[in-house]
Amino acid sequence: MSVFSQMKNLPYWWEEAPRRDEVGPEPPKQIDVLIVGAGFSGLCTARVLAKAGKSVLVCEAGLIGTGASTRNGGMLGPSFHKLGVAGLKARHGKDTAYAILRESVGFVDFVAGLIDSENIECEFHRSGRFRGALRPSHYEQMAREIELLKSEAGVEGEMIPRGQVRDEIGTDRFHGGLVYPMDAGLHPGKYHDGLVGCVRAAGATVAAETPVTNIARTPWGFRVTTPRGVIEAGQVAICTNGYTSNITPWHRRRLMPLRSAIIATEPLAPELIQQLMPTRRMYGDSRRVVAYYRTSPDGKRILFGGRAVGPGDKPAANARALRGFMLEIFPELGDTAITHSWSGLVAYTFDHAPHSGEQDGMYYAMGYCGSGVARASYFGHKLGHKILGDGEGETAFDRLAFETRPFYTGNPWFLPAVIRWHRVADKLGL
Ligand SMILES: Cc1cc2nc3c(=O)[nH]c(=O)nc-3n(C[C@H](O)[C@H](O)[C@H](O)COP(=O)(O)OP(=O)(O)OC[C@H]3O[C@@H](n4cnc5c(N)ncnc54)[C@H](O)[C@@H]3O)c2cc1C
């Protein structure tokens, strides 16, 4: 029997937190704020606004929570800017670079506080994250970067020399690594369900199967068209991230959608899990084309994620590719069945940073560059305050322009070639 013979093409998370086939109440005809997209960004925006007494409608194209927010790895961290401390300083100046880094350190605490205050049962756990160095030079680079992050932004981190790697992860692939003890993990399906519950409890309407098909300016706000009716909205917030379409071409021109995919193994023997992931952290490594792995919250399975093989949803091909990468780290899993394979869309930006703000009267939060569990929650929350205009919506990221490139319209045709090149560079150790 093949290791894929029992594989389901749906997120492992949906087993315990299934998506519900509910359309919900008829959308109101008039609303203070209409939010497009019911992922973490849209829900956290709605939460702030509904609690402040605004009437809020969240329109979701599909079932509630079928975007990236219930498909991710459930890993939370500050997601430091890809450019690193030196790159950020060179590009934006010292003050902005430090402000961005310090603010990022607070992302996980923000989510922890939100989960706590709303009593959301989502298996949030301060597991810490281990990042393995695939080459000795990567280890040295990590050591230099963490020293800067410690001194400049107050980040906690501990270098793990090669001889101690097996205390963290059961592989000999790494030449040492780095532990971020404040990073965390959660069950994204349960977190999302919890957010929907608290947004509804605050009085907002979350409407499934209500795709926004047109947004037109009016003298008093916006006229928003959906197949379930036309809605007059005082304000509009776009929270569509990787699923942003030509309905908002300004945003689409600034985002590069990219597919990320995950597989889940069958439940493993407790001794094997203990050997492979003894500290039950979130894991990643120093390769250019990202890979991320963890146990399921019950500690029984391994979930292994990375870039999908292409822009379309190809669960079988993704599973074969991801299993190959997983076996490079854990050859012990050669006979282990893969039970789930799924994927979803994330959105990269040209400056590697998320963006929230206002354009042509419409608000937006998006561009989390593949790390949006904490960021989408945080920037959604900030967006709610931006719409309220109460000053709490400010972030250091506001100082960064939301860039596009000449002739770019939203189809990142060049990315597959870029990813292929990075995979070759990973193999060659460049
Ligand atoms: C496989 C995978 C693994 C990931 N792993 C991690 C991880 O471990 N850690 C991490 O930090 N991040 C991770 N991410 C990224 C993270 O999930 C996202 O950045 C985050 O969920 C974005 O939230 P969002 O609310 O902005 O967007 P989404 O959750 O994608 O929601 C956008 C919603 O907008 C809706 N929409 C689009 N157009 C319309 C329209 N016209 N009308 C109505 N609705 C519309 C879509 O249907 C969608 O539901 C991962 C993503 C994927 C896909």
PDBQT file of the ligand as one rigid body, heavy atoms in Angstrom, charges set to zero:
ROOT
HETATM    1  C1  LIG A 501      -0.172  26.475   3.945  1.00  0.00    +0.000 C 
HETATM    2  C2  LIG A 501       0.060  27.753   4.711  1.00  0.00    +0.000 A 
HETATM    3  C3  LIG A 501       0.880  27.726   5.834  1.00  0.00    +0.000 A 
HETATM    4  C4  LIG A 501       1.078  28.896   6.582  1.00  0.00    +0.000 A 
HETATM    5  N1  LIG A 501       1.765  28.819   7.762  1.00  0.00    +0.000 NA
HETATM    6  C5  LIG A 501       1.886  29.911   8.541  1.00  0.00    +0.000 A 
HETATM    7  C6  LIG A 501       2.462  29.815   9.827  1.00  0.00    +0.000 A 
HETATM    8  O1  LIG A 501       2.780  28.733  10.313  1.00  0.00    +0.000 OA
HETATM    9  N2  LIG A 501       2.622  30.970  10.524  1.00  0.00    +0.000 N 
HETATM   10  C7  LIG A 501       2.224  32.176  10.046  1.00  0.00    +0.000 A 
HETATM   11  O2  LIG A 501       2.424  33.195  10.730  1.00  0.00    +0.000 OA
HETATM   12  N3  LIG A 501       1.597  32.288   8.855  1.00  0.00    +0.000 NA
HETATM   13  C8  LIG A 501       1.413  31.183   8.095  1.00  0.00    +0.000 A 
HETATM   14  N4  LIG A 501       0.727  31.276   6.911  1.00  0.00    +0.000 N 
HETATM   15  C9  LIG A 501       0.206  32.586   6.479  1.00  0.00    +0.000 C 
HETATM   16  C10 LIG A 501      -1.087  32.986   7.190  1.00  0.00    +0.000 C 
HETATM   17  O3  LIG A 501      -1.998  31.912   7.206  1.00  0.00    +0.000 OA
HETATM   18  C11 LIG A 501      -1.722  34.178   6.466  1.00  0.00    +0.000 C 
HETATM   19  O4  LIG A 501      -0.759  35.201   6.314  1.00  0.00    +0.000 OA
HETATM   20  C12 LIG A 501      -2.916  34.754   7.222  1.00  0.00    +0.000 C 
HETATM   21  O5  LIG A 501      -3.831  33.741   7.531  1.00  0.00    +0.000 OA
HETATM   22  C13 LIG A 501      -3.580  35.842   6.413  1.00  0.00    +0.000 C 
HETATM   23  O6  LIG A 501      -4.821  36.158   7.004  1.00  0.00    +0.000 OA
HETATM   24  P1  LIG A 501      -5.820  37.103   6.216  1.00  0.00    +0.000 P 
HETATM   25  O7  LIG A 501      -7.014  37.245   7.049  1.00  0.00    +0.000 OA
HETATM   26  O8  LIG A 501      -5.120  38.368   5.844  1.00  0.00    +0.000 OA
HETATM   27  O9  LIG A 501      -6.118  36.335   4.862  1.00  0.00    +0.000 OA
HETATM   28  P2  LIG A 501      -6.966  34.991   4.599  1.00  0.00    +0.000 P 
HETATM   29  O10 LIG A 501      -7.085  34.169   5.813  1.00  0.00    +0.000 OA
HETATM   30  O11 LIG A 501      -6.378  34.359   3.388  1.00  0.00    +0.000 OA
HETATM   31  O12 LIG A 501      -8.408  35.546   4.300  1.00  0.00    +0.000 OA
HETATM   32  C14 LIG A 501      -8.698  36.293   3.142  1.00  0.00    +0.000 C 
HETATM   33  C15 LIG A 501     -10.130  35.983   2.784  1.00  0.00    +0.000 C 
HETATM   34  O13 LIG A 501     -10.609  36.934   1.819  1.00  0.00    +0.000 OA
HETATM   35  C16 LIG A 501     -11.605  36.265   1.096  1.00  0.00    +0.000 C 
HETATM   36  N5  LIG A 501     -11.892  37.043  -0.122  1.00  0.00    +0.000 N 
HETATM   37  C17 LIG A 501     -11.080  37.318  -1.158  1.00  0.00    +0.000 A 
HETATM   38  N6  LIG A 501     -11.716  38.084  -2.082  1.00  0.00    +0.000 NA
HETATM   39  C18 LIG A 501     -12.977  38.273  -1.617  1.00  0.00    +0.000 A 
HETATM   40  C19 LIG A 501     -14.116  38.953  -2.124  1.00  0.00    +0.000 A 
HETATM   41  N7  LIG A 501     -14.085  39.603  -3.289  1.00  0.00    +0.000 N 
HETATM   42  N8  LIG A 501     -15.251  38.943  -1.393  1.00  0.00    +0.000 NA
HETATM   43  C20 LIG A 501     -15.311  38.320  -0.188  1.00  0.00    +0.000 A 
HETATM   44  N9  LIG A 501     -14.252  37.645   0.328  1.00  0.00    +0.000 NA
HETATM   45  C21 LIG A 501     -13.095  37.627  -0.374  1.00  0.00    +0.000 A 
HETATM   46  C22 LIG A 501     -11.008  34.904   0.827  1.00  0.00    +0.000 C 
HETATM   47  O14 LIG A 501     -12.003  33.968   0.478  1.00  0.00    +0.000 OA
HETATM   48  C23 LIG A 501     -10.315  34.604   2.147  1.00  0.00    +0.000 C 
HETATM   49  O15 LIG A 501     -11.112  33.808   2.995  1.00  0.00    +0.000 OA
HETATM   50  C24 LIG A 501       0.502  30.133   6.154  1.00  0.00    +0.000 A 
HETATM   51  C25 LIG A 501      -0.322  30.144   5.016  1.00  0.00    +0.000 A 
HETATM   52  C26 LIG A 501      -0.553  28.976   4.310  1.00  0.00    +0.000 A 
HETATM   53  C27 LIG A 501      -1.449  29.014   3.108  1.00  0.00    +0.000 C 
ENDROOT
TORSDOF 0
